[in-house]
Amino acid sequence: MTKAAVLGAVTLLACSGPGAPVASPPTVAAAAEPAYAPPPPTLRLPRHFTPTRYSAQLAVDPGKPTFDGHVTIEGTLDRRSAVIWLHGKHLTVSRATASDGKREVALTVTSRDDLLELRPAEPLAAGSWTLAFTYRGEIGQGFEGAFRSMRGDEPYVVTQFESTAARLVFPCLDEPDRKTPWQLTLDVPKGLVAVSNTPGTTTSLDAAHDRVTFAPTRPLPSYLVAFTVGPYELIDAGRGRSAPLRVLAPRGTATQAAFAAKALPRIVESLERWFDMALPYEKLDVVLVPTMQGGAMENAGMVTADSRAYLFDRPSQQAQYAMVAELGHEVAHHWFGNYVTAAWWEDIWLNEAFATWAENKVIASFDASWPLETMRHRASAFFADEVVSARKIRQRIETAADIHNIFDDITYPKGATVLRMIEAQLGAEPFRAAIRRFVTAHADGTATAADLFAALDEAAGRPLGALVTSYFDQAGLPQVEMTLACSGGAATIELAQTRYLATHDAPPSDQTWTVPICIAYEGAKHERVETCTTLATRTAKLALDRCPAWFAPASDVGYYRAKLDGAALAAIRDKAWRLLTPAERVSIYNDVGARARTGDAPLALLDSLGAKLRADGDWAELVVSLGDVGVSGKGQNVGLWPGIADVLPAKLVPAARAKVHAIVEPLAKKVRFLAKQGETLQDELVRTAVLSAAQWSRVRALDTEAKRLASEQRDLGAARRYVLQIAANADPKLASSLRTQLATERDTELHVLLLYVLATLEEPKRHTQMMESLLTEPALSRDERGRIWTYGGEDLRAQNEAYLREHLDAVLARMPASESEDYPDALRLVNVFTRACDPARRDEIADYVTAHFASIPSGKRPVAQAIERMDQCISQKKLIEPAARAWLGN
C-alpha cells in the first residue's frame, strides 16, 4: 500500500462539547494570560494535557522496514498552553495539527530523544482539543516497538510495548496511568492475518491490500495496546464465560499448538471462577510469535508468547506444565494489570507479583497432581534478595533505567511469595474477598499499593501495617536465629532477626521485619505440637509448655531463612524428620545449604540432610537433594546445593564430582533415558534432575545408550537434551551433523535443544570453532546470540570469556541494544566474565565489564549487581574452603 492511501484517510476529530472553547476571538484578559510552556520533562510528562481517546491508522507490511501512520489524540488542556510534550521516538512526522472542532492550528514537532515537543502556531486555549499526526515509523529488528519476527524466510510483525516502547509506534502519552480507549485500523497485504486487542472487521482496500478495523478498546495504558500481522493459522479454542478464545500459530504449525489451544479454556475458566467474574475483555487471542524476548506479554485480549515454548509434536509433561503456568500468568493479568493497572511503575508488582502468585491457583485447578511453583518462587526470591544491592519490591523510580530494571526476581517471585504469606495470615477466603473488592473498586482504572493495603486491612479487620510495609518497602531477606533455652520444666525459643547476606559482611543494623513464625516441637507424647507468633522486634522469646527433644521451623510460607545450631539440626534429622512435611524438610535443607555455602554450617551436615531427603521416597525431596532446590526442572543442577560447586577450590572439584557420582550413578541406571508408559510430571522432573547431576559428575554408564539413541532424537521426550549432549561430545561427526541440521530445523523445540547441545561441546578447539560458527548462523534470533555464551559450567565459561575478550565488538554488533528494552540481550554476557570468581583478577574484571557493558541502556544496575555477585563468590570461596576440605578430605 502506498503512503498516499494512508494519508487520504478521514481524520477523526472531537466534537465541541459544552466546555469547548468558543470560536470568537479571545478577550483581552485571555490574551494577557501567559501561555504555559513546560520545559523538557526528565521522567514524567507534564499533566496539563489529558488524553481521552486515541485513533490510529497504520499501513503495515511485514516485508518492509517502515510503516505509515495517522494518529489522532482527543484530550483536554487544563490551561492555555504554548507547548505540549508527548512521547515519540524514531517517528518522522510530516504533518501535525490541533483542532478544537472549530479551527485547526498547525503544530511544529521537534524530536528530542524519546520526546516530541509540540509548539502550536498560536497558544491553545484551555478546553477540548484533538491532536492529529501523519508520520512514518520503523519496523525494528529487536524485540520492542513494532518488530519483525522471522520463521524461516517468512516475516511477521509483532508489537511489544511494555514498558516504554509504544512511543516507537505512536505519538502518545506513554505512561501507565494514562488509561484511554484506543481504536486501531490496520492496512495490510492480502492473505495475511491482522489481530489486535479487540475484534476486527476486514474490508478490501484495493487489489493488494485489506483494511482491518478494530473495535474501540476499554481504557488501556499505551503499553497494553498491541497488534500483529503475518501468515498465521487460527485455532478455535472455545469460549470463556462470554469471550471467544483462539490461538494463532505461525504458518504450518497449528497441529503443534494443539496443547496450548486445549489448555487455554481451562485456564480462563479457573480464573473466572476464582474472581467470580467473566474475562473483562471481548475476546482473547494467544499469538504464538516465532521469536520474542521475555517469554510472553499480557496485552489485553491479545497475549503474545514465544512459539519456541509452545510448539511441540508431543509436548513433554514439563513442557505442558510450563505452558499452563505461563498462560495462567498472562491470562491472570487481564484482572491484575489490564483491568486494574498500577498507577506508576513503582507499583508494577501489583501486576506482576499477583500474576505470578496466580500461577499456582491455575496449576492447582488444572491438574491436582502437579506440584505448585512455590518452592521455585521462594528459592528465586531468596537468591535475588541475598545481595546488599537488592531492590525493594516497591522501589522508587528515579530514572528511566529504573523502570527497565524492575522486571526481575524481586518484583515477580518475591512479590508472589510475600503475597502467599499474607494470604496465609488472612486466610484464603478473606484474602480472595479482599482482592475481588479491590478489582471491582478500581475496574478500568489504576491503583496504588495503598489501595491494595486498604482492601487487605478491611479483610483482616485490623491494620496490617508493618506486616506488609516491612516487606514491600524495604529490601532484603530476614534471617531468624532460633535458640532453645530450657530451665527446669520451662522452655523458650529465643528469636533474633537480622538481614541475611550470602557473605560474612555485616548486615545493616537498622532493619527489622514483621515476621510471622510458626514452630513445631515435640509434645508430651512425642507427637508434633505447633505454636505461632509474630516477630516484630529485633529479639523476642516464644514460650513453650515443655522442654522438647527437638523443635523446627514449621511451614514453608514465611519469608525468612531460619538459623539453627548444629545440635538442633541434628535433632531434627534424627528425631523429627518423619513428623515434618516434605515442604518443611526442603525448607530446612535449603537454609542449611545457604549457610554451608559461606562456611557457617558443616558440609557433612548438609550432606546428611540430603541423604535423608533421598531416603524418604518423596520425588520432590529427591530432586532438591540433587541440587534443583526450586524443583524447576531446568536441568541446571549438579548434584550439590546451588552455588557450592562454583565456590569450591578447583583442586577439590574432582573429589566433589566423585561424591556426586557415587550417589547419582545408581539413580541414572535406574531412571535411564526412555520414559515408561504412564509416567507423570514428577517422573520427568526426577529424570531431568538425575541426568543433569550425572552429566556434571561424569557418569559414563549411559554413554553407549546415548550414542545409540541419538538417531531417534524426535522420540526421547524430556531426555532428548542429555542424549544429544552426551552423544555430540563423544562423536564429532554427530556434532557436525547436528550443526547442519540446526540451520534448517523447523521444529522449534528441537531448534532450541540443538542450540544448547552445540554450544556446550566440551573439547576446547571444537567448542571455539562451534561458537564462531553459531555466531554467524542466520537461523539464530538475537536473544539466542546472547544466550549461547551463558551455557555450561566453569570450563566452558573460561573458554567463552577468552573468545569474547578477543572478539567482543563483533559479538556485540550482532546484539544492538535499544533504550526501550527492559533487558538488552548484550547484558547476558556480563556474567561470562564475573562468574570467573577469581580474586587475583577481581579489579580487572570489574573494570572491564563496567567499561564495556555499564553504558548499555539500563545496564548500570545489572553490571553493578554482577560485580557484587562476583565479590560474594570470591568471599564464599575463601569461607567454604576449610569446611570443604573437612568434607572431601585434604
KAHU-V486565 format. One line per field, one symbol per residue. phi: phi as a letter, one per 20 degrees, with the letter a starting at -180 (. if undefined). psi: psi as a letter, one per 30 degrees, with the letter a starting at -180 (. if undefined). A space follows every 10 residues. Layout:
BEGIN
phi: ???
psi: ???
END
This chain:
BEGIN
phi: .efffffeff eecfefdgef ffefgfffff ffffefcffg fdcdfgdfdd fcadccccdc cgedeccdbc cdceacdebf cdbcdceabl deeebbbccd ndbddfdedc ecldddeddf gbgeffpecd eccdbccdee deccmececd cmddecdcdb dfecdfffcc faeecfeefb fccdcddcfg ndeccbfcfc ddceebfdcd dddefgefgc fgfdfbbbcr eeddcfdnbe fbefcbdddg gncgffeffg fffgffffff ffffelbfge cfacddeeeg bbennbbehg mbfdbfffdc dbfcffffff gffffffgff fggfdepefd dgfbffdfgg efffffgfgf ffffffbfef feefffffff ffffeedfeg fffdefedcf ffffeeebfe feffgfffff ffgffeoffg ffffffffff fdgmccbcgf ffffffgfff mafflfgeff eedbeodfdd eccecdbmee bcdedbdbee cebefffgee eccedfccce bfefdmeecc bcbceddfca cdfdeaeefb bbfdmdefea eedcffffff fffecdgfee fgffffffgf ffgffffdme bffffggfff ffffffneff fffffeoefe lememdednd ggnfffdfgg fefgffffff gffegffffe eleefefnfd gfffffffff ffffffemfd fdffffffeg fdgecdmfeg gffffffffe cgffgfffff fgfcfeffff gffgfffffd fefgffffff ffffgdfffe fffffefffe fnefgfgfff fgfffecggf fffecfecfe efbggffffg fgefffldff dgfffgffff fecfefgmef fgffffffff fffffffffe ggfffffenf
psi: kleeeefglk kkkklkaegl klflkkleee efkkkkiklk lfekllgfkj kfkkkkkkjk jfflfllklk kkjkakkglk kfkkklkkkh kjkfkklkkg felkkkkkkk kjcglkkjjl flkklkaklk kkkklklkjl fbglbjlkkk jbgkkkklkj fkehgfffek kljikffikk kkjkkkjlkk flkklaflkl kklkeaffkl kjkklkllkk leffklllkl ilkkjkgbla efkkklkkkl kggeefgeee eeeeeeeeee eeeefhklkg lfljkjjjke klkgdlkgkk fikkkjffgf jkeikleeee eeeeeeeeee eeffejeeej kkelffgffe eeeeeeefee eeeeeejffk llgeeeeeee eeeffglegk lleikkjfle eeefffiafe edeeeeeeee eeeeeekeee eeeeeeeeee fgkgalllee eeeeeeeeef glkfbfeeef efgllljkkj kjkkkkjbfl kljkkkklkk khagkklkfg klljjkkkkk lkafgglklk lllkjflell kjklfljlfl lkkklgfkil kkjlleeeee eeefffeffl leeeeeeeee eeeeeefggf kkfeeeeeee eeeefffkee eeeefgfifg hfgfhglgfl kkfeefgkke ffeeeeeeee eeeeeeeefe eaekklkgll eeeeeeeeee eeeeeeghkg fgeeeeeefe fhffhfbffe eeeeeeeeef jeeeeeeeee eefgkfjeee eeeeeeeefg kekeeeeeee eeeeegjffk leeefeefff llaeeeeeee eeeeefgeee effghkkkff kejkeffffe feeffehjef geeeeeeeee effffkkgfe eeeeeeeeee eeeeeeeeef eeeeeeefl.
END
